[in-house]
Amino acid sequence: MKARAKSTTSQSKRIQTTRRNALPSDQNQARDQFLLSMFPTPLGWVGLLGQDGQLISISVGQPSSKSIQSAVSKAARIVHLEDWNPGLRNLFEAYFEGEVVDFSQVEIRLPPMTSFRQQIIAATRRLAYGETASYGELARRVGHPRAARAVGTAMSCNRFPILIPCHRVLAAGGKIGGYSSSRGIAFKQRLLEMESRAIGDARKFHR
C-alpha cells in the first residue's frame, strides 16, 4: 500500500479576500471565519472547509492547493489554513489510496433544500462502496419515477462529493453520466474503477 500523503501544515495562516463592501464588524467577522484543511492524495488535492467544527463543503481532485484556495475565496471572507479535522482527513487519505471506507456516519451541514432533494441526498448516501444506481433508479426509490433529470440536477449541486457519493449515480444504460468536479467525468470514472478494484469487481465504466 502506498504511504499516505502528508497533510499541509496545521499552523494557521490567514487569507483575506477582497470585496467591494466595507469590512464587517468584529461580530460578523467572527461569524464569517472558516477553517480549511488541504492535503494531497494519489487522485489530486482535497480540501475540507469547516465552520464551528462542522463540515461546510469538500473539494476533491484539485490540481493544487492554490486551486482549492481560489475556489474557497469566492465563498468565504476569512479562511484559516488548519488541519481542523484530522480524523476525516485520515479517512479521505485511506479512501484515495484504494481502501474501502464508509463515510455514511460523517456529519455534514446541508444547505436549505426541498424535501425531494433531501430524499435524494439520503438515498445517495445509502449507496455502499462500489454500488451504483442510475438517476432514474434513485428517482424511483424516493417515489418520483419521472424525476431522473431532477436527480441529475441535485447531484450537480453536491457540496460534499465522496460523502454524498454522486459519482456512484450513473446515466441510463450504465453510461457514466456527468460529474461536476473540476476534472469532470474522467475523475468520476477513476473513482468508480478504483472502488470496483477494491471489492474485486472487474467492471469498466464507459462515457
For each residue, the residues with C-beta under 8 A, 3 or more apart:
1: 97 98 99
2: 42 97
3:
4: 90 93 94 97
5: 39 40 41 42 93
6: 39 40
7: 10 37 38 39 83 86 89
8: 37 38 39 65 81 83
9: 81 83
10: 7 82 83
11: 81 82
12: 80 81 82
13: 80 81
14: 78 79 80
15: 69 73 78 79 80 81
16: 77 78
17: 73 74 76 77 78 79
18:
19: 77
20:
21: 24
22:
23: 29
24: 21 27 28 29 32 77
25: 28 29
26: 29 30
27: 24 30 31
28: 24 25 31 32
29: 23 24 25 26 32 33 77 78
30: 26 27 33
31: 27 28
32: 24 28 29 76 77 78
33: 29 30 51 77 78 79 80
34: 49 50 51 56 72 76 78 79 80
35: 49 50 51 79 80 82 84
36: 47 48 49 50 68 69 72 79 80 81 82 84
37: 7 8 47 48 50 81 82 83 84 85 89
38: 7 8 45 46 47 48 65 68 69 81
39: 5 6 7 8 45 46 83 89 92 93
40: 5 6 44 45 46 65
41: 5 44 45 46 92 93 96 97
42: 2 5 96 97
43: 60 61 96 187 190 191 194
44: 40 41 60 61 62 63 183 187
45: 38 39 40 41 59 61 62 63 64 65 67 68
46: 38 39 40 41 58 59 60 61 62 89 92 96
47: 36 37 38 58 59 60 62 65 68 71 72
48: 36 37 38 55 58 84 85 88 89 92
49: 34 35 36 55 56 57 58 59 72 76 79
50: 34 35 36 37 53 54 55 56 84 85
51: 33 34 35 54 56 109
52:
53: 50 84
54: 50 51 107 108 109
55: 48 49 50 58 85 88 106 107 108 109 160 163
56: 34 49 50 51 109 159
57: 49 75 159 160
58: 46 47 48 49 55 159 160 161 162 163
59: 45 46 47 49 62 68 71 72 182
60: 43 44 46 47 161 162 181 187
61: 43 44 45 46 181 182 183 187
62: 44 45 46 47 59 65 67 68 71 182
63: 44 45 67 182
64: 45 67 68
65: 8 38 40 45 47 62 68 69
66: 69 70
67: 45 62 63 64 70 71 182
68: 36 38 45 47 59 62 64 65 71 72
69: 15 36 38 65 66 72 73 79
70: 66 67 73 74
71: 47 59 62 67 68 74 75
72: 34 36 47 49 59 68 69 75 76 79
73: 15 17 69 70 76 79
74: 17 70 71
75: 57 71 72
76: 17 32 34 49 72 73 79
77: 16 17 19 24 29 32 33
78: 14 15 16 17 29 32 33 34
79: 14 15 17 33 34 35 36 49 69 72 73 76
80: 12 13 14 15 33 34 35 36
81: 8 9 11 12 13 15 36 37 38
82: 10 11 12 35 36 37
83: 7 8 9 10 37 39 86 89
84: 35 36 37 48 50 53
85: 37 48 50 55 88 89
86: 7 83 89 90
87: 90 91
88: 48 55 85 91 92 106
89: 7 37 39 46 48 83 85 86 92 93
90: 4 86 87 93 94
91: 87 88 94 95 101 103 106
92: 39 41 46 48 88 89 95 96 162
93: 4 5 39 41 89 90 96 97
94: 4 90 91 97 99 101
95: 91 92 99 101 103 162
96: 41 42 43 46 92 93
97: 1 2 4 41 42 93 94
98: 1 194 197 198
99: 1 94 95 198
100: 129 130 195 198 199
101: 91 94 95 129
102: 105 128 129
103: 91 95 106 162 163 165
104: 125 126
105: 102
106: 55 88 91 103 163
107: 54 55
108: 54 55 160 163 164
109: 51 54 55 56
110: 113 118 121
111: 159
112:
113: 110 117 118 121
114: 117 118
115: 118 119
116: 119 120 142 144 147 150 154
117: 113 114 120 121 154
118: 110 113 114 115 121 122
119: 115 116 122 123 142 143
120: 116 117 123 124 138 139 142 150 151 154
121: 110 113 117 118 124 125 154 164
122: 118 119 125 126
123: 119 120 126 127 138 141 142
124: 120 121 127 138 155 164 165 166 168 169
125: 104 121 122 163 164 165
126: 104 122 123
127: 123 124 131 132 133 165 168 169
128: 102 131
129: 100 101 102 195 198 199
130: 100 195 196 198 199 201
131: 127 128 168
132: 127 168 169 170 192
133: 127 137 138 141 168 169 170
134: 137 138 148 169 170 171 172 174
135: 138 139 148 149 151 152 155 169 170 171 172 177
136: 139 140 145 148 151 172
137: 133 134 140 141
138: 120 123 124 133 134 135 141 142 148 151 169
139: 120 135 136 142 144 145 146 147 148 150 151
140: 136 137 143 144 145
141: 123 133 137 138
142: 116 119 120 123 138 139 147
143: 119 140
144: 116 139 140 147 150
145: 136 139 140
146: 139
147: 116 139 142 144 150 151
148: 134 135 136 138 139 151 152 172
149: 135 152 153
150: 116 120 139 144 147 153 154
151: 120 135 136 138 139 147 148 154 155 169
152: 135 148 149 155 156 177 178
153: 149 150 156 157
154: 116 117 120 121 150 151 157 158
155: 124 135 151 152 158 166 169 178 180
156: 152 153 178 180
157: 153 154 180
158: 154 155 161 164 166 180
159: 56 57 58 111
160: 55 57 58 108 163 164
161: 58 60 158 164 165 166 167 181
162: 58 60 92 95 103 165 167 191
163: 55 58 103 106 108 125 160
164: 108 121 124 125 158 160 161
165: 103 124 125 127 161 162 168 169
166: 124 155 158 161 169 179 180
167: 161 162 179 187 188 191 192
168: 124 127 131 132 133 165 192 195
169: 124 127 132 133 134 135 138 151 155 165 166 177
170: 132 133 134 135 174 175 176 177 205
171: 134 135 174 175 176 177 178
172: 134 135 136 148 175
173:
174: 134 170 171 205 206
175: 170 171 172 206 207
176: 170 171 179 185 188 189 192 205 206 207
177: 135 152 169 170 171 185 188
178: 152 155 156 171 185
179: 166 167 176 184 185 187 188
180: 155 156 157 158 166
181: 60 61 161 184 187 188
182: 59 61 62 63 67 187
183: 44 61 186 187
184: 179 181 187 188
185: 176 177 178 179 188 189 207
186: 183 189 190
187: 43 44 60 61 167 179 181 182 183 184 190 191
188: 167 176 177 179 181 184 185 191 192 205
189: 176 185 186 192 193 205 207
190: 43 186 187 193 194
191: 43 162 167 187 188 194 195
192: 132 167 168 176 188 189 195 196 203 205
193: 189 190 196 197 203 204 205
194: 43 98 190 191 197 198
195: 100 129 130 168 191 192 198 199
196: 130 192 193 199 201 202 203 205
197: 98 193 194 200 201
198: 98 99 100 129 130 194 195
199: 100 129 130 195 196
200: 197
201: 130 196 197
202: 196
203: 192 193 196
204: 193
205: 170 174 176 188 189 192 193 196
206: 174 175 176
207: 175 176 185 189
